[in-house]
């Protein structure tokens, strides 16, 4: 036994795990907590301008972030312009999985139940993961979580239009097919002038919000965003009735793709979204190779290929850019950036919809405060950046760090899956909250996670040192296979 523990504590994985935990605790305990407030700054006065000549707020981009912001601003009675470059319904390529935080906001808007009732959204009841070594767990969550589920699958053609139209109903002035060319700020009047592509019409506003997606042409033109998106994801729909997938949603951690992953999410009418997310950190996995990895996982990953079957019908691959982990600065005089444009995408999972919607709601509250106080200087707008970073943005650095650990030590994901196997659906639900960024990654330091995952890590490490093969999914996933059998 002593020799086993001696070999165990010489294991790089265990040493890295302990060092990482100590580092996280140290940074968490000694981080600063000073929070500025809008009303700490002096009020400013601008020359009188006819109220009919400008909007309080103009939002460029009517995706989940922009439209959510437009909804809450319109509901608050703030004169809001919402500009969308395309005509709804229009597509957006992503995994289509909407997590619990976003569902709660949809419910607050009065949209959630209607989307489910009209068969536009499918509630995810049974779902789970497949680890790099092949261990798997498929659990159920509907009875556990109640009316608001862990996730729903809904196509972005449907979701984005529903939120944008609800923003319009709340009072936002939605303009479709209004592509923005650029914008300029008159510091004397304190008003932006927004110029459009292929249109002579111009708009003026007091506060400008860039919510125009990961590439963010406007924020780039204004000099706020200075780098291109850092990664990509793929999407392809699989025709219902042509595949063998029985669950509602499963994440597949293929060892070669780490720290990226593949996933299958089931839509209404049995249609599937097959997607691959490339996460930075693996030198052998680069964005330009997305088509290769999309094809490789679909055909050569044993678990994905089994789920799809031999006769599945799939559309051609679509790709989308990902700006992961937040941008260094999401503000300037009279302007803020929100959603994918601000990099509000978790680097570990590529999840961005719920952070976009949460960020949109937060942005509406922040801008309302600024309008009430009357100061929109850069120093004031910096508070916006501090707020969303404090709420969920600071968590991104832990996601990046965990990504690197999972790439270097895939056994950590095996241990997490083994822990879910041991603890069941309640543990999976709490794990999902952490992985999707609903709660901070620091929650992984709680005893309920540290003890069981560390135990499984030790067990798996000992098996590896002794040359014992890790059990495959079918042999170790008792609850998981039972859930799959019920679905079948």
N, C-alpha and C positions, 0 to 999 in steps of 0.2 A: 504493500500500500504506500509506503514511504517513497519507494522508487517511482510509483505512478504520479504522486503529487509533486515529486521533484521534477519529473518530466513535464508535468502540467504547468508548473510555474515558470518553466523555461519556454513555454509556448508563446510566440509573439502575439497571438490573438488575445490571450488572457492579459498579458502585460499592457497591450494597447487599450483594452477595455477598461482596466483599472486607471490608467493614466488619463483616459478620456473623461471618465466620471469625475476624477479629482479636478480636472481643468474646468469642466462645466460648472461644478459647485463653486469654484473660486471666482469665476467670472460673474456668476449669478449673484454671489454675496457682495461683490465689490463694484457692481455697475452703478452708474449715477442715476438719480431719480428726479432731477430738477425739471419741472414742467412749466413752460411759459403759458400765459393766458392772453387771449386777444385783447381783453380790456385793460391790460397793463400798458399798452401802447397809446400814444396820444391820438385823439380823433383828428381827422383831416377834413378840410373843406375844399370843394371843387367848384369851379364856375357853374352857374345855373345853366342847365340844358333842358330843353323841352322833353318832358317825361315820355312822350310818345316816340321820341327819336332813338331810344336805346332800350336794351334789355338789361335787367339786373345781372343775369348770367346767360352765357352762351356755352353750350356743351357741344363739342365736335366729336361725333361718334355715338350712334344709338345702339351699341351692344349692351350686354348686361350691366356694365359699370355706368355708362352714360345714361341709359334709360332709367336705371334704378335711381341715380342721382336726380334726373329730371322728374321722376315721379314724386320724390319726397320734397323737392323744391316747389313743384307745382302745387302739391297738397298744402304746403305752407303759405301759399298765396304769393310766391315770389315770381316775378315776370321772367320766364325762362324760355330760351330758344334751344331746341334740340335738332341738330343738323346730322343727317345721315346721307352718305354719298350714293347709296344704292336705294332701290325700291324694294320694300318688303312684299312678299317673303324673299329673303336672300340667305344664302348658305354661309356657314363658317365651319371650318374643318377642325374637329376636336373629338374627344372621347365620348361626348354627350352625357357624361355622368354628372348629375347635379347633387351635391352633398347636402347634409342636413341644415347647415347655416343658411345656404341659399334657399332651401325649401321653406324655412321659417320666414324668410323675407318675402318669398312668393305668396305664402299664406297671409302675411300681413297686408299684401297688396290685393288680396282676394282672388288670386290666380290659381293657387295650388289645386284646390279641389276640382275646379273646372277643367284644368289640364288633364287630370286623371280621369274624370267622368267622361270627357269627350275622346278618350283613348289616344290622347296626344303624348301622355307620359306614362311610363310603366314603373310601378313601385318595385324596387329591388328587395325581395324578401330573402332569398337564399343566395349567398355569395361567399367568396373567400379568396384563397391564394394558393399558389403552388411555389414551393421554395426552390432554390437552385439545385438541391440534391433530389428533388422530386417528391418531397413530403407535401401533403395537401390537406386543406380543411375547407369544407363547404358547410356553413352554418346558416341558421335562420335568425331574422332580426325583427320581423313585423310584430309578433306578439310581445317581444321584449321592449320595443321602443314605443309602441302605441301609434297614435294618429300620424305623427311626423316621422317618416322612416329615415334610415341612414342615407339612402340615396334613391333617386329616380333616374331613369333614362329618358331623355327627350331630345329630339333633333333640334339643332340650333335654328333651322328655318322656322320652327314653331315657337321655340322659347324666346328668341330675340324679338320676333314680331309681337308676341303677347305682351312682353314688358314694355316695348316702345308704345304700343297702342294704349296700354294702361297709363303710361306717363302722360300721353296726350289727353286722356280722359280726366287726369288729375289736374290739368291746367297747363302743361308744357306745350309750347308751340312747336310741334313736330313738322319738320320739312324733309321730305324724302327726295332723293336725287339732287342733293345740294352738296357737292364736293367742294371742300375748302382748299383754296390755293395757298393763302398765307394770311397772317394777321399782324397788325402793327399797333403799338400802344402810344397814345398821345398823353404824355405825362402831365401836360397842363390841364386838360379836361378830365384825365383819369379814365378815358374810354378807349376800348379796343375798336379798331375797324377791321372787319373780317371780309376778305375778298374771296370770291368764289371762282371755280374753274368754269369757263365757258358761259358765264353769266355776268351781266353788268351790275346786277343788284349787289348791294353791300349791306352788312349789318353792323350795328355798334352795341357794345356791352360794357358793363362795369367789371365783371369778373369773367375770365375765360377758363374753360375746363377742357383739357386735352384728354379725350377718351377714345382715340382713334386707332386702337389696336397695337399689337406688338411692334410693328414697324414704325408707327407714329410719325407720319410725315410732318405734322404740325409741330410737335414737341421737338423734332429734329431741326426743323427750319428755325425755330425760336432759340436754338442752342441749349435747350435743357437736356435733351437726349443726345449723346455723342457717340454711342456705339451701336452696332447692329445687333439684332436678336442673337442669342447665344446658342439656340438649338432648334430642333424641329420635331414635329410629330406627324404620324400618318393616320389616315382614316380610310376605311373601305367598308361599305355595307354588304352584308351577306343576306341573300334572299331567304325569307322565312320558309320553313319546310324542307330546305335542302341541306341542313347541317345536323349535327348530333349533339349540340350543346344543350344541356338540361338546366343549368343554373341561371341566375339572373345577371351575375357579374363575377368575373374571376380575374385576378391579377397574376400574371405568369412571370416569375423572375428567372429568366434564362441566364445561365452563368456567363456565357460569352457576351451578352448584351449589357450586363451590369455596368454602372448603376441604373441603366435604363430598364424598361420592362415592356411587356406586351399585355393587352387586356381584351376581353370580350365582354360586351354589355348588351343585354337583350332589350329590344324595343317592343312596343305593342306589335301584334300580328307576327310574332316570332322572328322578326328581322333582327340581325346582329350588327353591332358596330365592332369591327376588328381594328384595333389601333396599336401602334408602336410608338413609344416615347423614348427619344434619345436624350439621356441626361449626361452633361459634361463630366469628365473625370476618367474615362477609359480611352487611352490613346488609340485603341483599335476601332473605336466607334465614333465616327465623326458625322456631322449633319449631312455632308454631301453623299454619304453612303446610305441614306435613309431607304431608298428603293431596294437596295440589296438586303438590308436587315428586315424590311417589311416582308420580302419574299422568303428569306431564310427562315424566319420564325414560323411563318404560315405553313411551310412545307417540311422543315426539318426539326422543329421543336416537337418532341413526341406527344406532349400534352395538348398543345394548340392544335396540331394536326389531327389528333384523336377527337378533339371537341368539334372540329369542323367536318370530319368525315371525308369520304372519298368523292361525293357527288355534290359538294357545296357550290353554289353559284355566287360569285363575288364580283363587285364592280371594280373598275380600275382604281389604283391608289390615288388619293388626294393628300396634299401636304400643307402644313401650316407652320409658321414661325413661332418660336417660343422665346420670350424675354424673361429669363428666370431670375429669381432672387432679389428683385427690387433694383431701382436705379439710385445712384448716390444723391441725387437732388430731384425732387418732384415739384418744384415751385419756382416762382420768380415774381416780379412785380405784377400784381393783379391776375396771376395765372397759377393753376395747379394742374397736376397730371394724375390720372387715376386709371385703375384697371390694368389690362395687359400693357398699355403704353408706359405705365410706371413699373412694369416688371412684377406685378402682384401675382406671381405664379410660384408655387412651392417647388423648389429645385429638386426635391426628393420624388415627387409624384407627378409634376406637371399640372397639378390641379390649380385652376385659375378662376372658375366661374363663381365659386362662393366667395373668394377673396375680392373678386371684381364687384360683386353685388354688395358685400359688406363694406368695401371701400367706397362704393357709390353712395350708400346711405350715410356713411361717416362724412363724406365730402359735402353732402347737402347740409348737414348740421353745421359743419365748419364754416361754409360760405354764408349760411344764414347769420351766424355770429358776426362775421366780418361786415356784412351789409348793415346789421344793426349798429355796429360800432363805428363804421365809416373809415376804416383804415385797411389798405390792401397792399402796403409796402412789402418788399421782399422779406423783411424780418418777421412780419406778421404771418405771411404765407408759409414761412418755414415751420410754423406750428403745425400746419397740415402734415408735413413730412414726419414730424416728431410723433404725431398722434397715430398715424397708421403703422409706423414702425414699432411703436410701443404696443399697439394692439395685436399685430401679427407679423410685421415685417422683420423684426429682430429674430424671429424664429427661423427665418430663412438660412441664417448662417449655420444653425445647428443642422438644418436639413442638408446643406452642402457637406458638412462634416460627416454626417451619417452616411451620405452617399459614398464618400471616399472610403469609409470603413467597410461598407457593404461590398464595394468593388474589390478592396484588398482582402477582405475576410468574409466571403460568402456564407461561411458557417454561422455568422450572426443572424442572417435571415432564416437559416435552417433552425436555429435555436428559437427565434421568435415564432416560427410556425409550429415547432414542437410545443412551445408554451401554450399556444392557442389550442392545439390538440389536447393538451392536458387540462386546460381550464374551461374550454367551451365557449358558447355564444356570448355570454356577458363579457368575457375577456376580449373576444374578437371585436365587440362593439366599442369598448374603450380603446383598444388598439387602433381601430379605424378612425376614431376621433383625433388621435394623435397623428396618424399618418396623413390625414387630409388637412391638418393644420387647424382643425376646429378648436383644439386646445394645444398649448405649447409643447414642443418636443421635450422640454424639461420635465414633463410629467412622466417620462420614462425613468426618472430617478426615484419615483415613488416605490416603496417596498413591494407593492403588489406586482410591479413589473420587474424590478431589479432582481428580486429573489428568484422568481420562477424562470426568467430568461437566463440568469446566471447559472442556475442549476442545470438547465437544459444545455447551456453552452459547455459546462463542465462534462456532462454526460457524453455529449457529442464529441468533445475534444478527446476524452479518454478512449472512446470507441475508435476514433481516428488514429490515436497513438498506438492502440493495440491491434489495429488492422481490421476492426469489425466494421462491416458495411452498414451504412445508415439505411434503415428500412425505407422502402419506397412508399408512396402515398397509399396504395391499396392495402398494405399490411399494417400501417400505423394509424390511418385516419378512420377510426371507428365511427365517431359521430358524423364525420364528414361524409362517409360513404352511405350512412343511413339517410342523411338528408338528400343525397343524390337519388337514392332508391325511391324515396317518397315522391320526389319530383317526377321520376320516370313513371 
